[in-house]
Amino acid sequence: MSMEDDEIPGRSDASQRGRSAEPLLAAMFEKAGWQVRLHPSGHAGRDLVVRRKGVEYAVQVKAASEGRADRLVPLFAQAVLESSRAAGQKAAPLAVVAAPRVSPGAAERVMEFAERYAPDAGAGVIDFEGLAMFRGPHLGQMNARGMAHPMSARRSVPDSGQFFSDLNQWMLKVLLAPELPQALLSAPRGHYRNASQLARAAGVSVMSAFRFVQLLQREGYLHESAPHLNLVRREDLFDRWQALSARSPREVPMRFVFRAISQPSYARCLAVAAPALRCSQPQTR
């Protein structure tokens, strides 16, 4: 004897979460400029069908009550199987998992699982507090737009000081390294399809690389349809980078106070600090 969802303990809550996640995801795609059909007729097994620039995804959404990795990864695996079966010949599969709140670490775990076991399928993680992490062709703008809830105000664009942090400058060099001689730039040389691969090559965390890729996408410095992370609008990018490095450093007054100091010790202090600091004459107490 079969039982309806609302007759099985916990099943009605899961169904409700799924029904809430589907319109949220549809709104994200529509905001990013995709054509969206929710529960399309004649497309069994597809929660959504989305199209843009000659790309079509058959989307399967699974929702969990908690955003833990051990809950999301099995749901993602199920969504991959169902979306792959429903995709057909024209569409590509896209599996998305959702929860009320998902930590960046849990989202990374899902993406790492997707990269390892479902490299040919699109992958997504969303929550109801604004997190959105996607991987797949033409899904880059979803990260930039999806990080804010469709009904929320968009985050402000970071200034150049944040954009060109030391870590981000290093990842920029890693992206540029294949085009420069080894003598000019010592960095890994390769092409990277996503933030996870860039993180491994640059020796940084996946989340740091993910945020950096988001910034590049948000500012329009990444090719949308390239098979790997490919910088565009380089002249503008390099002008901003150069302008930041040409800024005068901020001067902060400092004073070293020693209980007692000998003249040789003071000379050593000046030798170390002189390149960056202006030291006044020592005051002994």
Residue pairs with C-beta under 8 A, 6 or more apart in sequence:
5 11
5 12
5 14
5 15
6 12
6 15
13 65
14 63
14 64
14 65
17 63
17 64
17 65
17 98
17 99
17 100
18 47
18 61
18 62
18 63
18 98
20 63
20 128
21 61
21 63
21 96
21 98
21 126
21 128
22 38
22 39
22 47
22 48
22 61
23 38
24 98
24 126
24 128
24 150
25 48
25 59
25 61
25 96
25 98
25 124
25 126
26 36
26 38
26 48
27 150
28 126
28 132
28 142
28 145
28 146
28 150
29 36
29 48
29 50
29 142
30 36
31 145
31 150
32 52
32 141
32 142
32 145
32 146
33 52
33 141
34 50
34 51
34 52
35 50
35 51
35 52
36 48
36 49
36 50
37 43
37 48
37 49
37 50
38 47
38 48
39 46
39 47
39 48
40 46
40 48
40 49
43 49
43 58
43 86
44 86
45 58
45 60
45 82
45 83
45 85
45 86
46 58
46 59
46 60
46 83
46 86
47 59
47 60
47 61
48 57
48 59
48 61
49 56
49 57
49 58
49 59
49 91
50 56
50 57
50 59
50 94
51 57
52 138
53 138
53 225
55 92
55 137
55 138
56 90
56 91
56 92
57 91
57 92
57 93
57 94
57 122
57 136
58 83
58 86
58 87
58 88
58 91
58 92
58 93
58 94
59 83
59 94
59 95
59 96
60 79
60 80
60 82
60 83
60 86
60 93
60 94
60 95
60 96
61 79
61 96
61 97
61 98
62 75
62 76
62 78
62 79
62 95
62 96
62 97
62 98
63 75
63 97
63 98
63 99
64 71
64 72
64 75
64 97
64 98
64 99
65 71
65 99
65 100
66 99
66 100
67 99
67 100
67 101
67 102
67 103
67 106
67 127
68 106
69 105
69 106
69 109
69 110
71 99
72 97
72 99
72 102
72 106
72 109
72 110
72 125
73 109
73 110
73 113
75 97
76 95
76 97
76 110
76 113
76 114
76 123
77 113
77 117
77 118
79 95
79 96
79 97
80 93
80 95
80 114
80 117
80 118
80 121
80 123
82 95
83 93
83 94
83 95
83 121
84 93
84 121
86 93
87 93
92 121
92 122
92 136
92 137
93 120
93 121
93 122
94 121
94 122
94 123
94 124
94 136
94 139
95 114
95 118
95 121
95 122
95 123
95 124
96 123
96 124
96 125
96 126
97 110
97 124
97 125
97 126
98 125
98 126
98 127
98 128
99 127
99 128
100 127
100 128
100 129
101 127
101 128
101 129
101 131
102 125
102 126
102 127
102 131
104 131
104 207
104 210
105 207
106 125
107 125
107 131
107 133
108 206
108 207
108 210
110 123
110 125
110 133
111 123
111 125
111 133
111 135
111 196
111 206
112 196
112 206
114 121
114 123
114 135
115 123
115 135
115 194
115 196
121 136
122 134
122 135
122 136
122 137
122 139
123 134
123 135
123 136
124 132
124 133
124 134
124 135
124 136
124 139
124 142
125 131
125 132
125 133
125 134
126 132
126 133
126 146
128 149
129 149
130 147
130 148
130 149
130 152
131 146
131 147
132 142
132 143
132 145
132 146
132 147
133 143
133 146
133 210
134 140
134 142
134 143
134 146
135 194
135 196
137 225
138 224
138 225
140 213
140 217
140 222
140 224
141 217
141 224
143 210
143 213
143 214
143 217
144 214
144 217
144 218
147 155
147 214
148 154
148 155
157 218
157 219
158 215
160 240
160 243
160 244
161 244
163 215
163 219
163 240
164 172
164 240
164 241
164 244
167 204
167 208
167 212
168 212
168 215
169 241
170 187
170 202
170 204
171 198
171 202
171 204
171 208
171 209
171 212
172 241
173 185
173 187
174 187
174 188
174 198
174 201
174 202
175 192
175 198
175 229
175 231
176 185
176 231
177 185
177 187
177 188
177 189
178 189
178 190
178 191
182 189
188 201
188 202
190 201
191 227
191 228
191 229
192 198
192 201
192 228
192 229
193 227
193 228
193 229
194 213
194 229
195 206
195 209
195 210
195 212
195 213
196 206
196 209
198 209
198 212
198 213
198 229
199 205
199 206
199 208
199 209
199 210
202 209
213 222
213 229
216 222
216 229
216 231
220 232
220 233
221 231
221 232
221 233
221 234
221 236
221 237
222 229
222 230
222 231
222 232
223 230
223 231
223 232
231 237
251 278
254 277
255 280
256 269
256 273
256 279
256 282
257 283
257 285
258 282
258 284
259 284
259 285
260 284
260 285
261 269
261 282
261 284
266 282
269 279
270 279
273 279
